[in-house]
Amino acid sequence: MSANINSTTNKHLTITYSSTIIVLNTIRVLASIASFLPLLTLLCFFLTSFMGTSILDALNVRVVGSGDGILVFAHGFGTDQSAWQRILPLFTQHYRIVLYDLVCAGSVNPDYFNFSRYTSLDAYVDDLLNILDTLGVDRCAYVGHSVSAMIGLVASIRRPHLFTKLILIGASPRFLNNEDYHGGFEQAEIHQVFAAMQANYEAWVNGFAPLAVGADVPTAVMEFSRTLFNMRPDITLYVSKTVFNSDLRGILGLVRVPCHIIQTSRDVSVPASVADYLKTHLGGRTTVEVLRTEGHLPHLSAPALLGPALRRALLL
């Protein structure tokens, strides 16, 4: 009987010891996995954010031109990469040009727009850097219009050695006014814009497009209207709220890459004082050029003025 008890006890102790080892090993494995969860989550996120499609295909990335230098053109809100079509011929002989569409553009499958991801400009910065890494770009000049100007600024803070120069067209770190800053809009005005978009998107586009173009160039108004209508209205509204509610003034001093700001003489979206604010607060060498034309989209309305201005900026 004693032998049986001892045998049973030994078996129980062996089972208990084995179970303990299994539990401890399981804890160790779970702890190890937990320590990598942020990385695994991020990896899974990037692998699935475009539903299995590569970012180059999802965002319609193209590389054109035959020069030695690399030049990135990034479009702004409401347009897509076709907005640069009148500018490109001036640069294709001297640069390899990287073009892509923001995920919110109407030319991109709207299913790729993840509302829980694109809550700030950081996700758009991730896309830009991911594109350049995928292409193997380690040095480039960057031209960004409107919101993409700010995307470029944030990207340059993360990876300052990636960019030789930032050319910022119609850039604004903050669209809302406050006591010591004139961004161009009061909060009530912004709410009216959002309400108009929700109430009747077509009517909003028909009113906003000529206002944004500014100059009396019907073809530019038609082109901007076309790309706005290509966007899904709920995405347009969501992105508008993200852009208009962002405030990047606090990070401007962290930018060390040389910047050239291009501003039109009258822009309904960005007052002239904003260019001066950027010049004063950006951390690197910054220059400003004012084009003798009106509107927020000079690449559509005044490419004959903008093109030479871009060439001059690249040589500065």
Salt bridges, closest charged atoms under 4 A:
ASP101 OD1 - HIS75 NE2 3.96
ASP122 OD1 - ARG158 NH2 3.77
ASP126 OD1 - ARG158 NH1 2.57
ASP127 OD1 - ARG117 NH2 3.15
ASP133 OD1 - ARG159 NH2 2.66
GLU223 OE2 - ARG226 NH2 2.67
ASP234 OD1 - ARG232 NE 2.77
ASP247 OD2 - ARG174 NE 3.86
ASP247 OD2 - ARG249 NH2 2.71
ASP267 OD2 - HIS296 ND1 2.67
GLU289 OE1 - HIS260 NE2 3.41
GLU289 OE2 - ARG312 NH2 2.37
